[in-house]
Amino acid sequence: IADINNWKTEPTCGDCKDCSVCSHCKSGQGGFMPYELSGIITGAATCFYGFIGFDCVATTGEEAKNPQKSIPIAIIASLTIVFFAYFGVSVVLTTVLPFYEQNAKAPFPHMFTVIGWDWAKWFVTIGAISGLCASLLGSMFPLPRVIYAMASDGLVFKWMGNINSRFHTPIMGTLSAGLLTGALATIFELEPLVNMMSICTLLTYSIVAACVLILRYEESEAYEKKGDRNPRTFIFTVKQLVSANKLNHSTKLTAQIVTALVCCYVIFCICTAILLSRYITEIGEGRVLFVVPLAILVVALVFTLSFIYFQPVSDKKLSFSVPLVPFLPGFSILINIYLMFTLDANTWIRFSVWMAIGLGVYFFYGMWHSNIRQKKLPPRLTDNDRDKNNVFSPIT
């Protein structure tokens, strides 16, 4: 049934005889990469959701005997297994049917129907439903706990963290998350939801990578106690970019330098991602107007990461720390931002609306009701306290 020649088949449609030379045909150019490298990258940004969940391995650092060794192995092993699973499915689908005959919404049932195996599609359907139930359980189990933690910190409404007296579970967080998820699944189709999940996950991983850079170079505990006495002159700061001051420990100044460099690096990544995602054809043709800015941005990215590398790291001991800092987190930020910009404009509009709602809840409620802010506020005086502190109160 499978035929590797399907990877070489050129598509045909009813409007033209040769889709490879048709300008308005949406079937690509045929062959193994019908939509070329740009199509693969765009698909990677959309299919990124298939690898979501591997970050949970990193949360077990306190439980592992040797986290420096076991956590990287576990992450790489899980990603490798998932990759080969998706790779095998893709090989079967594309060798049995050409890519332009695939049904994106139900690929396996459609494939079995085309080859005449109608009985097999029911096994796939039952398996898909069973897998969906397991996926929903895996997603809905941690989400109410996250909502409960945020409600306990005062970042969202307190009632969302109410605990059921009988089952001792965050019942309001479960109901609110379930209703919101069900409403979104009812309103939107699968593709917009997948794109939304992908762009949000890519942003989250980018923020995590940036935080790794900032925390790795934060002020050492010894200097937090003694105080930062380094001069803040312009010459001293510039020399510190290449570690010419020979500082052995990270200070408040070096931490601020790294934070500023990370912000600059993110800006350079955004500019690079926009240039690559919008003008990849012109860059491939070697147009100077686009190649020169790209080269300048690449040099700026390399220099920024090098300046971060020269700074002294924090002396805090952790059970697990990311290797190859700052280059590995920096590369992660660049790839994630680039994949985000390969998604369509409608995804960015939905993402912007979603972010506006989240930021609105934080700035208008969470920031004012957070536990950290409540601790910083002075205690309120009662009427009895005011009478005790009022030296001019009349004697009765």
BELQUI-V991134 format. One record per residue. N is the residue number from 1. PSI is psi as a letter, one per 20 degrees, with the letter a starting at -180 (NA if undefined). BURIAL is I if it has 24 or more other ideal C-beta (glycine too) atoms within 12 Angstrom, else O. D_FIRST is the distance of its C-alpha to the first C-alpha in whole Angstrom. Layout:
BEGIN
n=N psi=PSI burial=BURIAL d_first=D_FIRST
n=N psi=PSI burial=BURIAL d_first=D_FIRST
END
This chain:
BEGIN
n=1 psi=g burial=O d_first=0
n=2 psi=p burial=O d_first=4
n=3 psi=o burial=O d_first=6
n=4 psi=i burial=O d_first=10
n=5 psi=i burial=O d_first=11
n=6 psi=h burial=I d_first=11
n=7 psi=i burial=O d_first=14
n=8 psi=i burial=O d_first=16
n=9 psi=p burial=I d_first=16
n=10 psi=p burial=I d_first=19
n=11 psi=q burial=I d_first=19
n=12 psi=q burial=O d_first=21
n=13 psi=r burial=O d_first=23
n=14 psi=i burial=O d_first=26
n=15 psi=i burial=O d_first=29
n=16 psi=r burial=O d_first=28
n=17 psi=h burial=O d_first=26
n=18 psi=o burial=O d_first=26
n=19 psi=i burial=I d_first=25
n=20 psi=h burial=O d_first=26
n=21 psi=j burial=O d_first=30
n=22 psi=p burial=O d_first=30
n=23 psi=h burial=O d_first=32
n=24 psi=j burial=O d_first=32
n=25 psi=p burial=O d_first=28
n=26 psi=j burial=O d_first=26
n=27 psi=j burial=I d_first=23
n=28 psi=a burial=I d_first=24
n=29 psi=i burial=I d_first=24
n=30 psi=r burial=I d_first=20
n=31 psi=a burial=O d_first=19
n=32 psi=h burial=I d_first=18
n=33 psi=m burial=O d_first=22
n=34 psi=h burial=I d_first=22
n=35 psi=j burial=O d_first=25
n=36 psi=a burial=O d_first=26
n=37 psi=h burial=O d_first=28
n=38 psi=h burial=I d_first=30
n=39 psi=h burial=O d_first=27
n=40 psi=g burial=O d_first=26
n=41 psi=g burial=I d_first=29
n=42 psi=g burial=I d_first=30
n=43 psi=h burial=I d_first=26
n=44 psi=h burial=I d_first=28
n=45 psi=h burial=I d_first=31
n=46 psi=g burial=I d_first=29
n=47 psi=j burial=I d_first=27
n=48 psi=h burial=I d_first=30
n=49 psi=h burial=I d_first=30
n=50 psi=i burial=I d_first=27
n=51 psi=j burial=I d_first=29
n=52 psi=p burial=O d_first=32
n=53 psi=i burial=O d_first=34
n=54 psi=h burial=I d_first=35
n=55 psi=i burial=O d_first=38
n=56 psi=h burial=O d_first=39
n=57 psi=h burial=O d_first=39
n=58 psi=i burial=I d_first=42
n=59 psi=i burial=O d_first=44
n=60 psi=k burial=O d_first=44
n=61 psi=h burial=I d_first=47
n=62 psi=h burial=O d_first=50
n=63 psi=i burial=O d_first=48
n=64 psi=q burial=O d_first=46
n=65 psi=g burial=O d_first=48
n=66 psi=m burial=O d_first=47
n=67 psi=h burial=O d_first=46
n=68 psi=h burial=O d_first=46
n=69 psi=g burial=O d_first=44
n=70 psi=h burial=O d_first=42
n=71 psi=g burial=I d_first=41
n=72 psi=h burial=I d_first=39
n=73 psi=g burial=O d_first=37
n=74 psi=g burial=I d_first=36
n=75 psi=g burial=I d_first=35
n=76 psi=g burial=O d_first=33
n=77 psi=g burial=O d_first=32
n=78 psi=g burial=O d_first=31
n=79 psi=h burial=O d_first=29
n=80 psi=g burial=O d_first=27
n=81 psi=g burial=O d_first=26
n=82 psi=g burial=O d_first=25
n=83 psi=g burial=O d_first=24
n=84 psi=h burial=O d_first=21
n=85 psi=g burial=O d_first=20
n=86 psi=h burial=O d_first=20
n=87 psi=g burial=O d_first=18
n=88 psi=g burial=O d_first=15
n=89 psi=g burial=O d_first=15
n=90 psi=h burial=I d_first=15
n=91 psi=g burial=O d_first=12
n=92 psi=g burial=I d_first=10
n=93 psi=g burial=I d_first=11
n=94 psi=i burial=I d_first=11
n=95 psi=h burial=I d_first=8
n=96 psi=g burial=I d_first=6
n=97 psi=q burial=I d_first=9
n=98 psi=q burial=I d_first=12
n=99 psi=h burial=I d_first=15
n=100 psi=i burial=I d_first=17
n=101 psi=j burial=O d_first=15
n=102 psi=q burial=I d_first=15
n=103 psi=o burial=O d_first=18
n=104 psi=h burial=O d_first=20
n=105 psi=h burial=O d_first=22
n=106 psi=m burial=O d_first=19
n=107 psi=g burial=I d_first=16
n=108 psi=g burial=I d_first=14
n=109 psi=h burial=I d_first=15
n=110 psi=g burial=O d_first=15
n=111 psi=g burial=I d_first=11
n=112 psi=h burial=I d_first=11
n=113 psi=g burial=O d_first=13
n=114 psi=g burial=O d_first=11
n=115 psi=i burial=O d_first=8
n=116 psi=j burial=O d_first=11
n=117 psi=m burial=O d_first=11
n=118 psi=h burial=O d_first=15
n=119 psi=h burial=O d_first=16
n=120 psi=h burial=O d_first=14
n=121 psi=h burial=O d_first=16
n=122 psi=h burial=O d_first=19
n=123 psi=g burial=O d_first=19
n=124 psi=g burial=I d_first=18
n=125 psi=g burial=O d_first=21
n=126 psi=g burial=O d_first=23
n=127 psi=h burial=O d_first=22
n=128 psi=g burial=O d_first=23
n=129 psi=g burial=O d_first=26
n=130 psi=g burial=O d_first=27
n=131 psi=h burial=O d_first=26
n=132 psi=h burial=O d_first=28
n=133 psi=g burial=O d_first=31
n=134 psi=h burial=O d_first=31
n=135 psi=g burial=O d_first=31
n=136 psi=g burial=O d_first=34
n=137 psi=g burial=O d_first=36
n=138 psi=h burial=O d_first=36
n=139 psi=g burial=I d_first=37
n=140 psi=i burial=I d_first=39
n=141 psi=g burial=O d_first=41
n=142 psi=h burial=O d_first=42
n=143 psi=g burial=I d_first=43
n=144 psi=h burial=I d_first=46
n=145 psi=h burial=O d_first=47
n=146 psi=g burial=O d_first=47
n=147 psi=h burial=I d_first=49
n=148 psi=g burial=I d_first=52
n=149 psi=g burial=O d_first=52
n=150 psi=h burial=I d_first=53
n=151 psi=h burial=I d_first=55
n=152 psi=h burial=O d_first=57
n=153 psi=i burial=I d_first=58
n=154 psi=j burial=I d_first=59
n=155 psi=h burial=I d_first=56
n=156 psi=r burial=I d_first=55
n=157 psi=p burial=O d_first=57
n=158 psi=h burial=O d_first=58
n=159 psi=i burial=O d_first=57
n=160 psi=i burial=I d_first=54
n=161 psi=j burial=I d_first=54
n=162 psi=p burial=O d_first=56
n=163 psi=p burial=O d_first=55
n=164 psi=p burial=O d_first=55
n=165 psi=h burial=O d_first=58
n=166 psi=g burial=O d_first=56
n=167 psi=i burial=O d_first=53
n=168 psi=l burial=O d_first=54
n=169 psi=q burial=O d_first=51
n=170 psi=n burial=I d_first=51
n=171 psi=g burial=O d_first=51
n=172 psi=h burial=O d_first=51
n=173 psi=h burial=I d_first=49
n=174 psi=g burial=I d_first=46
n=175 psi=g burial=O d_first=47
n=176 psi=g burial=I d_first=47
n=177 psi=g burial=I d_first=44
n=178 psi=g burial=O d_first=42
n=179 psi=g burial=O d_first=44
n=180 psi=g burial=O d_first=43
n=181 psi=g burial=I d_first=40
n=182 psi=h burial=O d_first=39
n=183 psi=g burial=O d_first=41
n=184 psi=h burial=O d_first=39
n=185 psi=h burial=O d_first=36
n=186 psi=h burial=O d_first=37
n=187 psi=g burial=O d_first=39
n=188 psi=q burial=O d_first=36
n=189 psi=r burial=O d_first=32
n=190 psi=g burial=O d_first=30
n=191 psi=g burial=O d_first=29
n=192 psi=h burial=I d_first=33
n=193 psi=g burial=O d_first=34
n=194 psi=g burial=I d_first=31
n=195 psi=h burial=I d_first=33
n=196 psi=g burial=I d_first=36
n=197 psi=h burial=I d_first=35
n=198 psi=g burial=I d_first=34
n=199 psi=h burial=I d_first=37
n=200 psi=h burial=I d_first=39
n=201 psi=g burial=I d_first=38
n=202 psi=g burial=I d_first=38
n=203 psi=g burial=I d_first=41
n=204 psi=g burial=O d_first=42
n=205 psi=h burial=I d_first=41
n=206 psi=g burial=I d_first=43
n=207 psi=g burial=O d_first=46
n=208 psi=g burial=O d_first=45
n=209 psi=g burial=I d_first=45
n=210 psi=h burial=I d_first=48
n=211 psi=h burial=O d_first=50
n=212 psi=g burial=I d_first=49
n=213 psi=g burial=I d_first=51
n=214 psi=g burial=I d_first=54
n=215 psi=h burial=I d_first=54
n=216 psi=h burial=I d_first=54
n=217 psi=k burial=I d_first=57
n=218 psi=r burial=I d_first=59
n=219 psi=p burial=I d_first=63
n=220 psi=q burial=I d_first=63
n=221 psi=h burial=O d_first=65
n=222 psi=h burial=O d_first=68
n=223 psi=h burial=I d_first=69
n=224 psi=h burial=O d_first=68
n=225 psi=g burial=O d_first=71
n=226 psi=h burial=O d_first=73
n=227 psi=q burial=O d_first=73
n=228 psi=o burial=O d_first=71
n=229 psi=j burial=O d_first=74
n=230 psi=q burial=I d_first=72
n=231 psi=q burial=O d_first=74
n=232 psi=k burial=O d_first=72
n=233 psi=r burial=O d_first=73
n=234 psi=g burial=O d_first=71
n=235 psi=g burial=O d_first=71
n=236 psi=g burial=O d_first=70
n=237 psi=g burial=I d_first=67
n=238 psi=g burial=O d_first=66
n=239 psi=h burial=O d_first=67
n=240 psi=h burial=I d_first=65
n=241 psi=h burial=I d_first=62
n=242 psi=j burial=O d_first=62
n=243 psi=k burial=O d_first=63
n=244 psi=i burial=O d_first=67
n=245 psi=i burial=I d_first=69
n=246 psi=l burial=O d_first=67
n=247 psi=p burial=I d_first=67
n=248 psi=h burial=O d_first=66
n=249 psi=q burial=I d_first=65
n=250 psi=p burial=I d_first=63
n=251 psi=r burial=I d_first=65
n=252 psi=h burial=I d_first=66
n=253 psi=g burial=I d_first=66
n=254 psi=h burial=I d_first=63
n=255 psi=g burial=I d_first=61
n=256 psi=h burial=O d_first=62
n=257 psi=g burial=I d_first=61
n=258 psi=g burial=I d_first=57
n=259 psi=g burial=I d_first=57
n=260 psi=h burial=I d_first=58
n=261 psi=h burial=I d_first=56
n=262 psi=g burial=I d_first=53
n=263 psi=g burial=O d_first=53
n=264 psi=h burial=I d_first=54
n=265 psi=g burial=I d_first=50
n=266 psi=g burial=I d_first=49
n=267 psi=g burial=O d_first=50
n=268 psi=h burial=I d_first=49
n=269 psi=g burial=I d_first=45
n=270 psi=g burial=I d_first=46
n=271 psi=g burial=I d_first=47
n=272 psi=g burial=I d_first=44
n=273 psi=g burial=I d_first=41
n=274 psi=g burial=O d_first=43
n=275 psi=g burial=I d_first=43
n=276 psi=h burial=I d_first=40
n=277 psi=h burial=I d_first=38
n=278 psi=h burial=O d_first=40
n=279 psi=k burial=O d_first=41
n=280 psi=h burial=I d_first=38
n=281 psi=g burial=O d_first=37
n=282 psi=h burial=O d_first=41
n=283 psi=g burial=I d_first=41
n=284 psi=h burial=O d_first=38
n=285 psi=i burial=O d_first=40
n=286 psi=k burial=O d_first=43
n=287 psi=p burial=O d_first=46
n=288 psi=h burial=O d_first=49
n=289 psi=h burial=O d_first=49
n=290 psi=h burial=O d_first=46
n=291 psi=g burial=O d_first=46
n=292 psi=g burial=O d_first=50
n=293 psi=h burial=O d_first=49
n=294 psi=g burial=I d_first=46
n=295 psi=g burial=O d_first=48
n=296 psi=g burial=O d_first=51
n=297 psi=h burial=I d_first=49
n=298 psi=g burial=O d_first=47
n=299 psi=g burial=O d_first=50
n=300 psi=h burial=I d_first=52
n=301 psi=g burial=I d_first=49
n=302 psi=g burial=O d_first=50
n=303 psi=h burial=O d_first=53
n=304 psi=g burial=I d_first=53
n=305 psi=h burial=I d_first=51
n=306 psi=g burial=O d_first=53
n=307 psi=h burial=I d_first=56
n=308 psi=h burial=I d_first=55
n=309 psi=h burial=I d_first=54
n=310 psi=i burial=I d_first=58
n=311 psi=q burial=I d_first=59
n=312 psi=q burial=I d_first=60
n=313 psi=r burial=I d_first=58
n=314 psi=q burial=I d_first=59
n=315 psi=j burial=O d_first=60
n=316 psi=p burial=O d_first=59
n=317 psi=p burial=O d_first=57
n=318 psi=q burial=O d_first=54
n=319 psi=h burial=O d_first=51
n=320 psi=p burial=I d_first=48
n=321 psi=q burial=O d_first=48
n=322 psi=p burial=I d_first=46
n=323 psi=r burial=O d_first=46
n=324 psi=k burial=O d_first=46
n=325 psi=p burial=I d_first=48
n=326 psi=j burial=I d_first=49
n=327 psi=g burial=I d_first=46
n=328 psi=g burial=O d_first=43
n=329 psi=h burial=I d_first=44
n=330 psi=g burial=I d_first=45
n=331 psi=h burial=I d_first=42
n=332 psi=g burial=I d_first=40
n=333 psi=g burial=I d_first=42
n=334 psi=g burial=I d_first=41
n=335 psi=g burial=I d_first=38
n=336 psi=g burial=I d_first=38
n=337 psi=h burial=I d_first=40
n=338 psi=g burial=I d_first=38
n=339 psi=h burial=I d_first=35
n=340 psi=g burial=I d_first=37
n=341 psi=i burial=I d_first=38
n=342 psi=i burial=I d_first=35
n=343 psi=r burial=I d_first=35
n=344 psi=r burial=O d_first=36
n=345 psi=h burial=O d_first=39
n=346 psi=h burial=O d_first=39
n=347 psi=g burial=I d_first=38
n=348 psi=h burial=I d_first=41
n=349 psi=g burial=O d_first=43
n=350 psi=h burial=I d_first=42
n=351 psi=g burial=I d_first=42
n=352 psi=g burial=O d_first=46
n=353 psi=g burial=O d_first=47
n=354 psi=g burial=I d_first=45
n=355 psi=h burial=O d_first=47
n=356 psi=g burial=O d_first=50
n=357 psi=g burial=O d_first=50
n=358 psi=g burial=O d_first=50
n=359 psi=h burial=O d_first=53
n=360 psi=g burial=O d_first=55
n=361 psi=h burial=O d_first=55
n=362 psi=g burial=O d_first=56
n=363 psi=h burial=O d_first=58
n=364 psi=i burial=O d_first=60
n=365 psi=g burial=O d_first=60
n=366 psi=g burial=I d_first=58
n=367 psi=h burial=O d_first=60
n=368 psi=i burial=O d_first=63
n=369 psi=j burial=O d_first=63
n=370 psi=q burial=O d_first=61
n=371 psi=h burial=O d_first=63
n=372 psi=g burial=O d_first=63
n=373 psi=h burial=O d_first=65
n=374 psi=h burial=O d_first=67
n=375 psi=h burial=O d_first=68
n=376 psi=h burial=O d_first=70
n=377 psi=q burial=O d_first=72
n=378 psi=q burial=O d_first=75
n=379 psi=q burial=O d_first=76
n=380 psi=p burial=O d_first=78
n=381 psi=p burial=O d_first=81
n=382 psi=r burial=O d_first=82
n=383 psi=h burial=O d_first=86
n=384 psi=h burial=O d_first=87
n=385 psi=h burial=O d_first=86
n=386 psi=h burial=O d_first=88
n=387 psi=h burial=O d_first=91
n=388 psi=h burial=O d_first=91
n=389 psi=i burial=O d_first=90
n=390 psi=o burial=O d_first=93
n=391 psi=i burial=O d_first=96
n=392 psi=j burial=O d_first=98
n=393 psi=p burial=O d_first=97
n=394 psi=q burial=O d_first=100
n=395 psi=p burial=O d_first=102
n=396 psi=NA burial=O d_first=102
END
